[in-house]
Amino acid sequence: MRDVYSFALSSDGMQLAVGDGPELLVYRGDGQPVYKVFCDGILLGMAFVGDTLATVDSEGRVVFHRAADGRKLEEVQLDSTPLGAFASPDGAFAVITTQGPVLVEPNGQAGGYPLQDLVCASFGPDRTSLGLGTSTGHFVAMDGMSGAAWGSLPVGMPIIDVKWNHQG
């Protein structure tokens, strides 16, 4: 068994994308391979965003691929070190970096919000809310559009994951 660093399931469950080192492997829901794309760095995170598949690698490159065939549509170079990625249910894509979350648009625009020690994050039901967890044990809730912090709560231990429910 090989290490898998990242994976993503399309919202309809018909495609599974897997990052195996620098290889992006995409399979149909029945397990049949669809395509393979070689990337420049180790894939750290990915998410299906509408009809695209967004990836981030260890070199800070965010690439938007056409989900159907893997063709590169857009590439964005980040200024900070990536740690992972996440997406909102309505299609926003963001990267967890050493400097905080960075929202990346398919048109190449990127905007970040400073937050040290970030290790996990999640959008709320849409891109208007973000929940962030730090290795120092702080949960931060913020506006996903402006980056304005709504509040912070110390939990007394490192946070390893953040999830939202239907109530927020």
C-alpha positions as CSV (number, residue, x, y, z in Angstrom):
1,M,0.0,0.0,0.0
2,R,1.4,3.4,-1.0
3,D,0.8,6.7,0.9
4,V,-1.9,8.8,-0.5
5,Y,-1.5,12.5,0.4
6,S,-4.7,13.9,-0.9
7,F,-8.0,12.9,-2.5
8,A,-11.3,14.4,-3.6
9,L,-14.7,13.0,-4.5
10,S,-16.9,14.8,-7.0
11,S,-20.2,16.1,-5.6
12,D,-22.1,13.6,-7.8
13,G,-19.9,10.7,-6.6
14,M,-18.9,9.9,-10.2
15,Q,-15.2,10.7,-10.0
16,L,-12.5,10.1,-7.4
17,A,-9.2,12.1,-7.7
18,V,-6.1,10.8,-5.8
19,G,-2.8,12.5,-5.3
20,D,0.0,9.9,-5.4
21,G,3.1,12.0,-5.0
22,P,3.3,14.2,-8.1
23,E,0.7,12.1,-10.0
24,L,-3.0,13.2,-10.2
25,L,-5.0,10.0,-10.8
26,V,-8.7,10.3,-11.6
27,Y,-11.1,7.3,-11.5
28,R,-14.8,6.8,-12.4
29,G,-17.2,5.9,-9.7
30,D,-16.9,2.2,-10.8
31,G,-13.1,2.2,-10.3
32,Q,-12.1,2.6,-13.9
33,P,-9.3,5.0,-14.6
34,V,-10.2,8.2,-16.5
35,Y,-6.8,10.0,-16.7
36,K,-3.4,10.7,-15.1
37,V,-1.7,14.0,-15.0
38,F,1.9,14.5,-13.8
39,C,2.4,17.6,-11.7
40,D,5.6,19.4,-10.8
41,G,5.4,19.0,-7.0
42,I,3.9,16.6,-4.5
43,L,0.1,17.0,-4.4
44,L,-1.0,18.2,-1.0
45,G,-4.7,19.0,-1.5
46,M,-7.4,19.0,-4.1
47,A,-11.1,19.5,-4.5
48,F,-13.7,19.3,-7.3
49,V,-15.0,22.8,-7.9
50,G,-17.9,22.8,-10.3
51,D,-16.6,21.3,-13.6
52,T,-13.0,21.8,-12.5
53,L,-10.6,19.9,-10.3
54,A,-8.4,22.3,-8.2
55,T,-5.0,21.0,-6.9
56,V,-2.2,22.5,-4.8
57,D,1.3,21.1,-4.7
58,S,4.3,21.3,-2.4
59,E,5.8,24.1,-4.5
60,G,2.8,26.4,-3.9
61,R,1.2,25.9,-7.4
62,V,-2.6,25.9,-7.5
63,V,-3.8,24.4,-10.8
64,F,-7.4,24.3,-12.0
65,H,-7.9,21.3,-14.3
66,R,-10.9,20.5,-16.4
67,A,-12.5,17.7,-14.4
68,A,-13.5,15.7,-17.5
69,D,-10.0,15.2,-19.0
70,G,-7.4,16.9,-16.7
71,R,-6.5,19.7,-19.1
72,K,-4.8,22.6,-17.3
73,L,-7.1,25.7,-17.3
74,E,-5.3,28.1,-15.0
75,E,-2.3,28.1,-12.7
76,V,-1.6,30.4,-9.7
77,Q,1.6,30.6,-7.7
78,L,1.2,31.2,-4.0
79,D,3.6,33.3,-1.9
80,S,3.4,31.1,1.2
81,T,4.0,27.4,1.9
82,P,0.9,25.2,1.3
83,L,-0.2,22.6,3.8
84,G,-3.5,21.4,2.3
85,A,-6.7,22.6,0.6
86,F,-10.5,22.7,1.1
87,A,-13.5,23.8,-0.8
88,S,-17.0,25.2,0.0
89,P,-20.1,23.5,-1.1
90,D,-20.8,26.3,-3.5
91,G,-17.4,26.0,-5.2
92,A,-14.9,28.3,-3.5
93,F,-11.4,26.8,-3.3
94,A,-8.9,27.7,-0.5
95,V,-5.4,26.6,0.5
96,I,-4.2,26.2,4.1
97,T,-0.7,27.8,4.2
98,T,1.8,28.6,6.9
99,Q,0.6,32.2,6.8
100,G,-3.1,31.5,6.9
101,P,-5.9,30.6,4.5
102,V,-5.7,31.8,0.9
103,L,-8.8,31.8,-1.3
104,V,-8.0,31.1,-4.9
105,E,-10.3,31.9,-7.8
106,P,-10.2,30.0,-11.2
107,N,-9.4,33.4,-12.8
108,G,-6.1,33.5,-11.1
109,Q,-6.9,35.9,-8.3
110,A,-5.8,34.9,-4.8
111,G,-6.5,36.6,-1.4
112,G,-5.2,35.6,2.0
113,Y,-5.9,36.3,5.6
114,P,-3.1,36.1,8.1
115,L,-3.3,33.5,10.8
116,Q,-0.3,31.7,12.3
117,D,-0.2,28.0,13.2
118,L,-3.2,27.2,11.0
119,V,-3.6,23.4,10.5
120,C,-7.2,22.9,9.4
121,A,-10.1,24.9,8.0
122,S,-13.6,24.5,6.6
123,F,-16.1,26.7,4.9
124,G,-19.6,26.9,6.2
125,P,-22.5,26.1,4.0
126,D,-21.2,28.7,1.5
127,R,-18.1,30.8,1.1
128,T,-19.3,33.5,3.5
129,S,-18.1,31.8,6.7
130,L,-14.8,30.1,7.6
131,G,-13.9,27.9,10.6
132,L,-10.2,27.7,11.3
133,G,-8.2,25.5,13.7
134,T,-4.7,26.0,14.9
135,S,-2.0,23.8,16.3
136,T,-1.9,26.0,19.4
137,G,-5.6,25.1,20.2
138,H,-7.5,28.2,19.0
139,F,-10.7,28.0,16.9
140,V,-11.3,31.1,14.9
141,A,-14.5,32.0,13.1
142,M,-14.3,34.5,10.3
143,D,-16.2,36.1,7.4
144,G,-15.0,34.2,4.3
145,M,-15.4,37.2,2.0
146,S,-13.8,40.0,4.0
147,G,-11.5,38.0,6.4
148,A,-13.0,39.8,9.4
149,A,-12.7,37.6,12.5
150,W,-16.0,37.0,14.3
151,G,-14.3,35.5,17.3
152,S,-11.7,33.1,18.7
153,L,-12.1,30.4,21.3
154,P,-9.2,28.7,23.1
155,V,-9.9,24.9,23.4
156,G,-6.9,23.9,25.3
157,M,-5.4,21.4,22.8
158,P,-4.4,21.3,19.2
159,I,-7.3,21.3,16.7
160,I,-6.9,18.7,14.0
161,D,-10.2,19.2,12.0
162,V,-13.0,21.6,11.6
163,K,-16.5,20.7,10.2
164,W,-19.8,22.5,9.9
165,N,-23.3,21.2,10.4
166,H,-26.5,22.6,8.8
167,Q,-26.8,25.1,11.7
168,G,-23.4,26.6,11.3
